[in-house]
């Protein structure tokens, strides 16, 4: 059965940073795919905005090259032509007054259309762009603005940034995007939990032993050295991506799928996280940094070599044992890990159930392994339920641990849409369910800030690991001293 495609009303999408890496790799291909599927209708217009002087045709050539490079399927030439015809370009320097009136004249040609500004730029420009949009009369009552992470680098700066945006836009107009929440498997987690009678009665400390959340990357710094060395893995990945995944696993059932009902429940989880401070940071966290090794089929440089000299104790790997202080999850550890230059690129959530209380089978049947529910976010999205069964054939009772495996691509026979495809059009629909609310962002920083301060206070060093491995040995000790082990991906 094919998915139902529902077109959205015509809109104007204005991408600041329209010639940047994010626009090239993600935004333009995502919008093209929505064009192919018939969700974008006339007279929609897409505007690229950046400082460079460029004509509409120049921008269309730039976009065409991006599609040829980043769209995996064969391009539909008719759809490409229709998509490129929707593209326009305006040169604007976010820190000056030039170009804004040109953009206004273009948008005011049809002011009835939904208008969304996507800030694919650094957060230092968010305030400048927001205030100039207001000053030049570019905001209509239902205009939306999309902002990428990082929303600050600590609680204080996040609060200030939210204040700046809040002076210009209402909270219901601000869409703080975390592309992980747009992934098919993440949303299927909610379907598995709340659309089935099978899991929810077991979704608690009486039946679940622990939860693992892994977001592993095989790449290094790529073109992000300047940003990454100031951020590190805790700010870059844990504060947003991993904590959002933790919230979806741990949240209570919302009363409905209204955006605020869902986000209210996620907020409760964030506020229930046990603090990690100077007293327990060394026991509950691991910091790592990769050295030279082998990854992606060849030799790679270490982190300091990629920085091209100098010293840095920025962590490229983090492992954390997180605990949630509420009735549902008391005593159930959530093990989080993320890092660069790890053994493979994989993002997954593993829910490990408690073992059966007593085995009725003799030793010849083999060891009983506890059930696991594995939700793979990337690279091949799907769900596996690991169970024990009898090994087929004569010769007595021998047990095997096997998966009930559902790959979305194989089961549904359709291309798996990129997360940005869903999120970009959710902005136009005004659906904030998969976007972070201000209090969520600040609650996440409220938990992460003390970890950063504890690391500084106790001078917790980074532990080195060889590129192409699963991180420092201390991350293995973090989970194995509790009698558990990391799931082999």
BAVEX-857630 format. One record per residue (C-alpha): x, y, z; residue in three letters. Coordinates in nm, 2 decimals. Layout:
<atoms>
+--------+--------+--------+-----+
:     px :     py :     pz :   r :
+--------+--------+--------+-----+
:      X :      Y :      Z : Ala :
...
+--------+--------+--------+-----+
</atoms>
This chain:
<atoms>
+--------+--------+--------+-----+
:     px :     py :     pz :   r :
+--------+--------+--------+-----+
:   0.00 :   0.00 :   0.00 : Unk :
:   0.15 :   0.33 :  -0.10 : Unk :
:   0.16 :   0.63 :   0.12 : Unk :
:  -0.10 :   0.90 :   0.08 : Unk :
:   0.05 :   1.22 :  -0.06 : Unk :
:  -0.14 :   1.53 :   0.04 : Unk :
:  -0.04 :   1.86 :  -0.13 : Unk :
:   0.01 :   2.17 :   0.08 : Unk :
:  -0.11 :   2.51 :   0.00 : Unk :
:   0.12 :   2.73 :  -0.21 : Unk :
:   0.40 :   2.89 :   0.00 : Unk :
:   0.71 :   3.10 :  -0.01 : Unk :
:   1.02 :   2.93 :   0.14 : Unk :
:   1.31 :   3.17 :   0.20 : Unk :
:   1.64 :   3.00 :   0.29 : Unk :
:   1.90 :   3.22 :   0.45 : Unk :
:   2.23 :   3.05 :   0.39 : Unk :
:   2.08 :   2.94 :   0.06 : Unk :
:   2.42 :   2.86 :  -0.10 : Unk :
:   2.56 :   2.69 :   0.21 : Unk :
:   2.63 :   2.32 :   0.28 : Unk :
:   2.30 :   2.25 :   0.45 : Unk :
:   2.10 :   2.40 :   0.16 : Unk :
:   2.31 :   2.21 :  -0.09 : Unk :
:   2.30 :   1.87 :   0.08 : Unk :
:   1.96 :   1.87 :   0.25 : Unk :
:   1.72 :   2.15 :   0.18 : Unk :
:   1.72 :   2.16 :  -0.20 : Unk :
:   1.71 :   1.78 :  -0.24 : Unk :
:   1.43 :   1.76 :   0.02 : Unk :
:   1.22 :   2.02 :  -0.16 : Unk :
:   1.29 :   1.86 :  -0.50 : Unk :
:   1.16 :   1.52 :  -0.36 : Unk :
:   0.84 :   1.69 :  -0.24 : Unk :
:   0.80 :   1.84 :  -0.59 : Unk :
:   0.84 :   1.49 :  -0.74 : Unk :
:   0.57 :   1.35 :  -0.51 : Unk :
:   0.33 :   1.63 :  -0.60 : Unk :
:   0.32 :   1.80 :  -0.26 : Unk :
:   0.44 :   2.13 :  -0.39 : Unk :
:   0.20 :   2.31 :  -0.61 : Unk :
:   0.19 :   2.64 :  -0.80 : Unk :
:   0.25 :   2.92 :  -0.74 : Unk :
:   0.51 :   2.81 :  -0.47 : Unk :
:   0.84 :   3.00 :  -0.47 : Unk :
:   1.17 :   2.91 :  -0.31 : Unk :
:   1.42 :   3.18 :  -0.25 : Unk :
:   1.79 :   3.14 :  -0.18 : Unk :
:   1.94 :   3.42 :   0.02 : Unk :
:   2.31 :   3.48 :   0.09 : Unk :
:   2.57 :   3.76 :   0.06 : Unk :
:   2.71 :   3.65 :  -0.28 : Unk :
:   2.59 :   3.83 :  -0.59 : Unk :
:   2.41 :   3.58 :  -0.80 : Unk :
:   2.13 :   3.58 :  -1.06 : Unk :
:   1.83 :   3.36 :  -1.06 : Unk :
:   1.98 :   3.15 :  -1.33 : Unk :
:   2.31 :   3.12 :  -1.14 : Unk :
:   2.12 :   2.99 :  -0.84 : Unk :
:   1.92 :   2.74 :  -1.05 : Unk :
:   2.25 :   2.61 :  -1.19 : Unk :
:   2.38 :   2.58 :  -0.83 : Unk :
:   2.07 :   2.39 :  -0.73 : Unk :
:   2.08 :   2.16 :  -1.03 : Unk :
:   2.44 :   2.06 :  -0.95 : Unk :
:   2.33 :   2.00 :  -0.59 : Unk :
:   2.05 :   1.77 :  -0.71 : Unk :
:   2.28 :   1.58 :  -0.94 : Unk :
:   2.53 :   1.53 :  -0.65 : Unk :
:   2.30 :   1.45 :  -0.36 : Unk :
:   1.98 :   1.29 :  -0.50 : Unk :
:   2.05 :   0.92 :  -0.50 : Unk :
:   1.78 :   0.82 :  -0.75 : Unk :
:   1.78 :   0.91 :  -1.12 : Unk :
:   1.65 :   1.26 :  -1.17 : Unk :
:   1.31 :   1.32 :  -1.32 : Unk :
:   1.40 :   1.58 :  -1.58 : Unk :
:   1.04 :   1.71 :  -1.60 : Unk :
:   1.02 :   1.75 :  -1.22 : Unk :
:   1.37 :   1.91 :  -1.21 : Unk :
:   1.26 :   2.17 :  -1.47 : Unk :
:   0.94 :   2.24 :  -1.27 : Unk :
:   1.14 :   2.26 :  -0.95 : Unk :
:   1.41 :   2.49 :  -1.08 : Unk :
:   1.15 :   2.72 :  -1.22 : Unk :
:   1.03 :   2.78 :  -0.86 : Unk :
:   1.38 :   2.90 :  -0.75 : Unk :
:   1.48 :   3.26 :  -0.71 : Unk :
:   1.77 :   3.44 :  -0.55 : Unk :
:   1.82 :   3.75 :  -0.35 : Unk :
:   2.16 :   3.88 :  -0.23 : Unk :
:   2.13 :   4.00 :   0.14 : Unk :
:   2.40 :   4.07 :   0.40 : Unk :
:   2.23 :   3.98 :   0.73 : Unk :
:   2.43 :   4.24 :   0.91 : Unk :
:   2.35 :   4.53 :   0.67 : Unk :
:   2.04 :   4.69 :   0.53 : Unk :
:   2.10 :   4.60 :   0.17 : Unk :
:   1.87 :   4.36 :  -0.02 : Unk :
:   1.58 :   4.35 :   0.22 : Unk :
:   1.35 :   4.57 :   0.02 : Unk :
:   1.42 :   4.36 :  -0.29 : Unk :
:   1.30 :   4.05 :  -0.10 : Unk :
:   1.00 :   4.24 :   0.04 : Unk :
:   0.89 :   4.35 :  -0.31 : Unk :
:   0.91 :   3.99 :  -0.43 : Unk :
:   0.72 :   3.84 :  -0.14 : Unk :
:   0.46 :   4.12 :  -0.14 : Unk :
:   0.36 :   4.02 :  -0.49 : Unk :
:   0.14 :   3.76 :  -0.33 : Unk :
:   0.11 :   3.83 :   0.04 : Unk :
:  -0.16 :   3.56 :   0.09 : Unk :
:   0.09 :   3.28 :   0.06 : Unk :
:   0.23 :   3.11 :   0.37 : Unk :
:   0.58 :   3.24 :   0.44 : Unk :
:   0.86 :   3.05 :   0.61 : Unk :
:   1.21 :   3.17 :   0.67 : Unk :
:   1.47 :   2.90 :   0.72 : Unk :
:   1.79 :   3.02 :   0.90 : Unk :
:   2.05 :   2.78 :   0.76 : Unk :
:   2.32 :   3.00 :   0.91 : Unk :
:   2.51 :   3.03 :   1.24 : Unk :
:   2.31 :   3.12 :   1.55 : Unk :
:   2.51 :   3.45 :   1.58 : Unk :
:   2.30 :   3.57 :   1.28 : Unk :
:   1.96 :   3.47 :   1.41 : Unk :
:   1.90 :   3.79 :   1.60 : Unk :
:   2.02 :   4.01 :   1.31 : Unk :
:   1.79 :   3.84 :   1.06 : Unk :
:   1.49 :   3.83 :   1.29 : Unk :
:   1.51 :   4.20 :   1.38 : Unk :
:   1.56 :   4.31 :   1.01 : Unk :
:   1.27 :   4.09 :   0.90 : Unk :
:   1.06 :   4.29 :   1.14 : Unk :
:   1.21 :   4.63 :   1.06 : Unk :
:   1.15 :   4.58 :   0.68 : Unk :
:   0.79 :   4.46 :   0.72 : Unk :
:   0.86 :   4.10 :   0.61 : Unk :
:   0.66 :   3.93 :   0.88 : Unk :
:   0.29 :   3.85 :   0.83 : Unk :
:   0.07 :   3.73 :   1.12 : Unk :
:   0.12 :   3.36 :   1.03 : Unk :
:   0.49 :   3.38 :   0.91 : Unk :
:   0.71 :   3.10 :   1.05 : Unk :
:   1.08 :   3.09 :   1.12 : Unk :
:   1.30 :   2.78 :   1.13 : Unk :
:   1.62 :   2.77 :   1.33 : Unk :
:   1.88 :   2.50 :   1.33 : Unk :
:   2.09 :   2.39 :   1.63 : Unk :
:   2.29 :   2.49 :   1.82 : Unk :
:   2.03 :   2.69 :   2.02 : Unk :
:   2.31 :   2.84 :   2.24 : Unk :
:   2.61 :   2.68 :   2.39 : Unk :
:   2.48 :   2.67 :   2.75 : Unk :
:   2.16 :   2.76 :   2.94 : Unk :
:   2.24 :   3.13 :   2.96 : Unk :
:   2.31 :   3.18 :   2.59 : Unk :
:   2.01 :   2.96 :   2.49 : Unk :
:   1.79 :   3.17 :   2.71 : Unk :
:   1.92 :   3.49 :   2.55 : Unk :
:   1.88 :   3.35 :   2.20 : Unk :
:   1.52 :   3.25 :   2.27 : Unk :
:   1.45 :   3.59 :   2.41 : Unk :
:   1.59 :   3.75 :   2.09 : Unk :
:   1.36 :   3.54 :   1.87 : Unk :
:   1.07 :   3.59 :   2.11 : Unk :
:   1.09 :   3.96 :   2.08 : Unk :
:   1.00 :   3.93 :   1.71 : Unk :
:   0.80 :   3.60 :   1.68 : Unk :
:   0.54 :   3.43 :   1.89 : Unk :
:   0.64 :   3.09 :   2.02 : Unk :
:   0.39 :   2.92 :   1.78 : Unk :
:   0.58 :   3.08 :   1.49 : Unk :
:   0.92 :   2.95 :   1.60 : Unk :
:   1.03 :   2.60 :   1.47 : Unk :
:   1.35 :   2.48 :   1.64 : Unk :
:   1.44 :   2.19 :   1.41 : Unk :
:   1.61 :   1.87 :   1.51 : Unk :
:   1.62 :   1.65 :   1.20 : Unk :
:   1.64 :   1.33 :   1.41 : Unk :
:   1.28 :   1.38 :   1.51 : Unk :
:   1.18 :   1.36 :   1.14 : Unk :
:   1.32 :   1.02 :   1.09 : Unk :
:   1.07 :   0.75 :   1.01 : Unk :
:   1.19 :   0.52 :   1.29 : Unk :
:   1.16 :   0.79 :   1.55 : Unk :
:   0.80 :   0.85 :   1.47 : Unk :
:   0.74 :   0.47 :   1.45 : Unk :
:   0.86 :   0.45 :   1.81 : Unk :
:   0.55 :   0.64 :   1.91 : Unk :
:   0.33 :   0.42 :   1.69 : Unk :
:   0.49 :   0.10 :   1.84 : Unk :
:   0.42 :   0.23 :   2.19 : Unk :
:   0.08 :   0.39 :   2.16 : Unk :
:  -0.09 :   0.21 :   1.87 : Unk :
:  -0.03 :  -0.14 :   2.00 : Unk :
:  -0.14 :  -0.33 :   2.31 : Unk :
:   0.18 :  -0.54 :   2.30 : Unk :
:   0.45 :  -0.30 :   2.43 : Unk :
:   0.30 :  -0.04 :   2.66 : Unk :
:   0.21 :  -0.27 :   2.94 : Unk :
:   0.57 :  -0.38 :   2.95 : Unk :
:   0.72 :  -0.04 :   2.90 : Unk :
:   0.84 :   0.02 :   3.26 : Unk :
:   1.10 :  -0.08 :   3.52 : Unk :
:   0.92 :  -0.40 :   3.60 : Unk :
:   1.00 :  -0.55 :   3.26 : Unk :
:   1.28 :  -0.34 :   3.10 : Unk :
:   1.64 :  -0.39 :   3.22 : Unk :
:   1.80 :  -0.09 :   3.04 : Unk :
:   1.80 :   0.12 :   2.73 : Unk :
:   2.09 :   0.21 :   2.50 : Unk :
:   2.09 :   0.50 :   2.26 : Unk :
:   2.38 :   0.51 :   2.01 : Unk :
:   2.45 :   0.78 :   1.75 : Unk :
:   2.78 :   0.68 :   1.59 : Unk :
:   2.95 :   0.85 :   1.30 : Unk :
:   3.24 :   0.71 :   1.09 : Unk :
:   3.34 :   1.05 :   0.96 : Unk :
:   3.57 :   1.31 :   1.13 : Unk :
:   3.55 :   1.68 :   1.13 : Unk :
:   3.49 :   1.73 :   0.76 : Unk :
:   3.43 :   2.10 :   0.71 : Unk :
:   3.32 :   2.18 :   1.07 : Unk :
:   3.65 :   2.21 :   1.26 : Unk :
:   3.59 :   2.58 :   1.36 : Unk :
:   3.25 :   2.50 :   1.51 : Unk :
:   3.32 :   2.16 :   1.64 : Unk :
:   3.63 :   2.24 :   1.85 : Unk :
:   3.43 :   2.50 :   2.04 : Unk :
:   3.13 :   2.27 :   2.08 : Unk :
:   3.24 :   1.91 :   2.13 : Unk :
:   3.02 :   1.60 :   2.13 : Unk :
:   2.82 :   1.68 :   2.44 : Unk :
:   2.69 :   2.01 :   2.30 : Unk :
:   2.67 :   1.90 :   1.94 : Unk :
:   2.48 :   1.57 :   1.99 : Unk :
:   2.38 :   1.49 :   2.34 : Unk :
:   2.20 :   1.82 :   2.43 : Unk :
:   1.97 :   1.78 :   2.13 : Unk :
:   1.96 :   1.46 :   1.93 : Unk :
:   2.02 :   1.20 :   2.20 : Unk :
:   1.81 :   1.37 :   2.47 : Unk :
:   1.52 :   1.40 :   2.23 : Unk :
:   1.54 :   1.03 :   2.15 : Unk :
:   1.56 :   0.95 :   2.52 : Unk :
:   1.24 :   1.16 :   2.58 : Unk :
:   1.05 :   0.97 :   2.31 : Unk :
:   1.14 :   0.64 :   2.47 : Unk :
:   1.07 :   0.75 :   2.82 : Unk :
:   0.77 :   0.99 :   2.79 : Unk :
:   0.42 :   0.91 :   2.92 : Unk :
:   0.14 :   0.88 :   2.67 : Unk :
:   0.02 :   1.22 :   2.57 : Unk :
:  -0.36 :   1.28 :   2.58 : Unk :
:  -0.35 :   1.32 :   2.20 : Unk :
:  -0.10 :   1.40 :   1.92 : Unk :
:  -0.13 :   1.78 :   1.96 : Unk :
:   0.21 :   1.94 :   1.95 : Unk :
:   0.20 :   2.08 :   2.30 : Unk :
:   0.05 :   1.76 :   2.45 : Unk :
:   0.35 :   1.56 :   2.31 : Unk :
:   0.61 :   1.83 :   2.41 : Unk :
:   0.46 :   1.86 :   2.76 : Unk :
:   0.54 :   1.49 :   2.82 : Unk :
:   0.89 :   1.52 :   2.68 : Unk :
:   0.95 :   1.82 :   2.91 : Unk :
:   0.85 :   1.61 :   3.21 : Unk :
:   1.12 :   1.35 :   3.12 : Unk :
:   1.39 :   1.62 :   3.09 : Unk :
:   1.30 :   1.76 :   3.43 : Unk :
:   1.31 :   1.41 :   3.58 : Unk :
:   1.67 :   1.34 :   3.48 : Unk :
:   1.90 :   1.28 :   3.77 : Unk :
:   2.17 :   1.55 :   3.79 : Unk :
:   2.52 :   1.47 :   3.70 : Unk :
:   2.76 :   1.69 :   3.90 : Unk :
:   3.12 :   1.70 :   4.03 : Unk :
:   3.02 :   1.42 :   4.28 : Unk :
:   2.94 :   1.16 :   4.02 : Unk :
:   3.06 :   1.29 :   3.68 : Unk :
:   3.36 :   1.06 :   3.67 : Unk :
:   3.15 :   0.76 :   3.74 : Unk :
:   2.86 :   0.84 :   3.51 : Unk :
:   3.04 :   0.99 :   3.20 : Unk :
:   3.33 :   0.92 :   2.97 : Unk :
:   3.50 :   1.18 :   2.74 : Unk :
:   3.70 :   1.06 :   2.44 : Unk :
:   3.90 :   1.19 :   2.15 : Unk :
:   4.01 :   0.99 :   1.84 : Unk :
:   4.36 :   0.94 :   1.73 : Unk :
:   4.48 :   0.83 :   1.39 : Unk :
:   4.36 :   0.49 :   1.26 : Unk :
:   4.16 :   0.33 :   0.99 : Unk :
:   3.80 :   0.42 :   0.90 : Unk :
:   3.58 :   0.40 :   0.59 : Unk :
:   3.82 :   0.17 :   0.42 : Unk :
:   4.15 :   0.36 :   0.46 : Unk :
:   4.39 :   0.54 :   0.70 : Unk :
:   4.26 :   0.86 :   0.87 : Unk :
:   4.42 :   1.13 :   1.07 : Unk :
:   4.36 :   1.19 :   1.44 : Unk :
:   4.15 :   1.48 :   1.57 : Unk :
:   4.45 :   1.70 :   1.65 : Unk :
:   4.60 :   1.64 :   1.30 : Unk :
:   4.26 :   1.73 :   1.14 : Unk :
:   4.28 :   2.05 :   1.35 : Unk :
:   4.61 :   2.12 :   1.17 : Unk :
:   4.82 :   2.16 :   1.48 : Unk :
:   4.78 :   2.28 :   1.83 : Unk :
:   4.63 :   2.12 :   2.14 : Unk :
:   4.27 :   2.06 :   2.22 : Unk :
:   4.09 :   1.86 :   2.49 : Unk :
:   3.75 :   1.88 :   2.30 : Unk :
:   3.57 :   1.55 :   2.32 : Unk :
:   3.48 :   1.38 :   2.00 : Unk :
:   3.31 :   1.09 :   2.20 : Unk :
:   3.08 :   1.09 :   2.50 : Unk :
:   2.92 :   0.80 :   2.69 : Unk :
:   2.68 :   0.87 :   2.97 : Unk :
:   2.48 :   0.66 :   3.21 : Unk :
:   2.16 :   0.86 :   3.26 : Unk :
:   1.89 :   0.79 :   3.52 : Unk :
:   1.53 :   0.91 :   3.53 : Unk :
:   1.38 :   0.97 :   3.87 : Unk :
:   1.01 :   0.88 :   3.83 : Unk :
:   0.79 :   0.58 :   3.90 : Unk :
:   0.81 :   0.43 :   3.55 : Unk :
:   1.19 :   0.44 :   3.51 : Unk :
:   1.34 :   0.43 :   3.86 : Unk :
:   1.63 :   0.18 :   3.85 : Unk :
:   1.64 :   0.16 :   3.47 : Unk :
:   1.97 :   0.31 :   3.33 : Unk :
:   1.97 :   0.48 :   2.99 : Unk :
:   2.32 :   0.44 :   2.84 : Unk :
:   2.39 :   0.71 :   2.58 : Unk :
:   2.69 :   0.72 :   2.35 : Unk :
:   2.79 :   0.92 :   2.05 : Unk :
:   3.12 :   0.99 :   1.87 : Unk :
:   3.31 :   1.06 :   1.55 : Unk :
:   3.54 :   0.82 :   1.37 : Unk :
:   3.37 :   0.52 :   1.53 : Unk :
:   3.36 :   0.17 :   1.37 : Unk :
:   3.06 :   0.24 :   1.16 : Unk :
:   2.78 :   0.49 :   1.10 : Unk :
:   2.48 :   0.38 :   1.29 : Unk :
:   2.20 :   0.53 :   1.50 : Unk :
:   1.98 :   0.31 :   1.70 : Unk :
:   1.77 :   0.27 :   2.01 : Unk :
:   1.80 :  -0.07 :   2.20 : Unk :
:   1.54 :  -0.15 :   2.46 : Unk :
:   1.66 :  -0.45 :   2.66 : Unk :
:   1.40 :  -0.64 :   2.85 : Unk :
:   1.46 :  -0.84 :   3.17 : Unk :
:   1.55 :  -1.21 :   3.14 : Unk :
:   1.29 :  -1.47 :   3.21 : Unk :
:   1.29 :  -1.54 :   3.59 : Unk :
:   1.36 :  -1.91 :   3.56 : Unk :
:   1.46 :  -2.14 :   3.28 : Unk :
:   1.28 :  -2.47 :   3.24 : Unk :
:   1.53 :  -2.58 :   2.97 : Unk :
:   1.84 :  -2.78 :   3.05 : Unk :
:   2.19 :  -2.66 :   2.97 : Unk :
:   2.19 :  -2.85 :   2.64 : Unk :
:   1.93 :  -2.61 :   2.51 : Unk :
:   2.17 :  -2.32 :   2.52 : Unk :
:   2.18 :  -1.99 :   2.70 : Unk :
:   1.87 :  -1.79 :   2.73 : Unk :
:   1.92 :  -1.43 :   2.60 : Unk :
:   1.69 :  -1.15 :   2.71 : Unk :
:   1.45 :  -1.00 :   2.45 : Unk :
:   1.55 :  -0.68 :   2.28 : Unk :
:   1.36 :  -0.43 :   2.07 : Unk :
:   1.61 :  -0.26 :   1.83 : Unk :
:   1.50 :   0.05 :   1.64 : Unk :
:   1.75 :   0.15 :   1.37 : Unk :
:   1.74 :   0.51 :   1.26 : Unk :
:   2.02 :   0.50 :   1.01 : Unk :
:   2.16 :   0.39 :   0.78 : Unk :
:   1.89 :   0.13 :   0.71 : Unk :
:   1.58 :   0.23 :   0.90 : Unk :
:   1.38 :  -0.05 :   1.05 : Unk :
:   1.27 :  -0.24 :   1.37 : Unk :
:   1.39 :  -0.57 :   1.50 : Unk :
:   1.24 :  -0.77 :   1.79 : Unk :
:   1.49 :  -1.02 :   1.92 : Unk :
:   1.32 :  -1.33 :   2.06 : Unk :
:   1.41 :  -1.69 :   2.16 : Unk :
:   1.28 :  -1.97 :   1.95 : Unk :
:   1.35 :  -2.35 :   1.90 : Unk :
:   1.61 :  -2.42 :   1.64 : Unk :
:   1.42 :  -2.61 :   1.37 : Unk :
:   1.49 :  -2.98 :   1.32 : Unk :
:   1.50 :  -3.30 :   1.51 : Unk :
:   1.75 :  -3.38 :   1.79 : Unk :
:   1.61 :  -3.22 :   2.10 : Unk :
:   1.54 :  -2.87 :   2.22 : Unk :
:   1.80 :  -2.62 :   2.11 : Unk :
:   1.72 :  -2.25 :   2.15 : Unk :
:   1.82 :  -1.97 :   1.92 : Unk :
:   1.81 :  -1.59 :   1.95 : Unk :
:   1.66 :  -1.45 :   1.63 : Unk :
:   1.51 :  -1.13 :   1.51 : Unk :
:   1.17 :  -1.05 :   1.38 : Unk :
:   1.30 :  -0.80 :   1.12 : Unk :
:   1.11 :  -0.52 :   0.95 : Unk :
:   1.31 :  -0.31 :   0.71 : Unk :
:   1.09 :  -0.01 :   0.60 : Unk :
:   1.24 :  -0.01 :   0.25 : Unk :
:   1.18 :  -0.38 :   0.20 : Unk :
:   0.84 :  -0.40 :   0.38 : Unk :
:   0.68 :  -0.10 :   0.21 : Unk :
:   0.87 :  -0.10 :  -0.12 : Unk :
:   0.90 :   0.28 :  -0.12 : Unk :
:   1.19 :   0.53 :  -0.10 : Unk :
:   1.24 :   0.63 :   0.26 : Unk :
:   1.20 :   1.00 :   0.27 : Unk :
:   1.48 :   1.21 :   0.43 : Unk :
:   1.38 :   1.37 :   0.76 : Unk :
:   1.41 :   1.72 :   0.62 : Unk :
:   1.14 :   1.64 :   0.37 : Unk :
:   0.88 :   1.58 :   0.64 : Unk :
:   1.00 :   1.87 :   0.86 : Unk :
:   1.02 :   2.13 :   0.59 : Unk :
:   0.65 :   2.08 :   0.50 : Unk :
:   0.54 :   2.04 :   0.87 : Unk :
:   0.65 :   2.41 :   0.90 : Unk :
:   0.41 :   2.50 :   0.62 : Unk :
:   0.14 :   2.30 :   0.78 : Unk :
:   0.20 :   2.47 :   1.11 : Unk :
:   0.26 :   2.13 :   1.29 : Unk :
:   0.51 :   2.18 :   1.57 : Unk :
:   0.49 :   1.82 :   1.71 : Unk :
:   0.84 :   1.73 :   1.58 : Unk :
:   1.00 :   2.06 :   1.68 : Unk :
:   1.14 :   2.17 :   2.01 : Unk :
:   0.96 :   2.42 :   2.23 : Unk :
:   1.16 :   2.68 :   2.42 : Unk :
:   1.12 :   2.52 :   2.76 : Unk :
:   1.24 :   2.19 :   2.62 : Unk :
:   1.56 :   2.34 :   2.48 : Unk :
:   1.63 :   2.52 :   2.81 : Unk :
:   1.55 :   2.21 :   3.02 : Unk :
:   1.80 :   2.01 :   2.81 : Unk :
:   2.06 :   2.27 :   2.87 : Unk :
:   1.97 :   2.27 :   3.24 : Unk :
:   2.08 :   1.90 :   3.26 : Unk :
:   2.38 :   1.93 :   3.03 : Unk :
:   2.53 :   2.25 :   3.19 : Unk :
:   2.62 :   2.09 :   3.52 : Unk :
:   2.80 :   1.81 :   3.33 : Unk :
:   3.01 :   2.07 :   3.14 : Unk :
:   3.08 :   2.25 :   3.47 : Unk :
:   3.17 :   1.92 :   3.65 : Unk :
:   3.42 :   1.82 :   3.37 : Unk :
:   3.59 :   2.16 :   3.41 : Unk :
:   3.59 :   2.15 :   3.79 : Unk :
:   3.74 :   1.80 :   3.82 : Unk :
:   3.95 :   1.84 :   3.50 : Unk :
:   3.82 :   1.52 :   3.35 : Unk :
:   4.06 :   1.43 :   3.07 : Unk :
:   3.96 :   1.30 :   2.73 : Unk :
:   4.06 :   0.94 :   2.68 : Unk :
:   4.20 :   0.86 :   2.35 : Unk :
:   4.07 :   0.60 :   2.11 : Unk :
:   4.18 :   0.47 :   1.78 : Unk :
:   3.98 :   0.59 :   1.48 : Unk :
:   3.77 :   0.30 :   1.35 : Unk :
:   3.69 :   0.15 :   1.69 : Unk :
:   3.39 :   0.19 :   1.93 : Unk :
:   3.55 :   0.46 :   2.15 : Unk :
:   3.77 :   0.45 :   2.46 : Unk :
:   3.78 :   0.14 :   2.68 : Unk :
:   3.64 :   0.34 :   2.96 : Unk :
:   3.30 :   0.35 :   2.77 : Unk :
:   3.30 :  -0.03 :   2.78 : Unk :
:   3.37 :  -0.03 :   3.15 : Unk :
:   3.09 :   0.22 :   3.20 : Unk :
:   2.83 :  -0.03 :   3.10 : Unk :
:   3.01 :  -0.36 :   3.19 : Unk :
:   3.06 :  -0.27 :   3.55 : Unk :
:   2.68 :  -0.29 :   3.57 : Unk :
:   2.69 :  -0.64 :   3.42 : Unk :
:   2.57 :  -0.53 :   3.08 : Unk :
:   2.73 :  -0.47 :   2.74 : Unk :
:   2.69 :  -0.25 :   2.44 : Unk :
:   2.47 :  -0.38 :   2.16 : Unk :
:   2.68 :  -0.50 :   1.87 : Unk :
:   2.55 :  -0.31 :   1.57 : Unk :
+--------+--------+--------+-----+
</atoms>
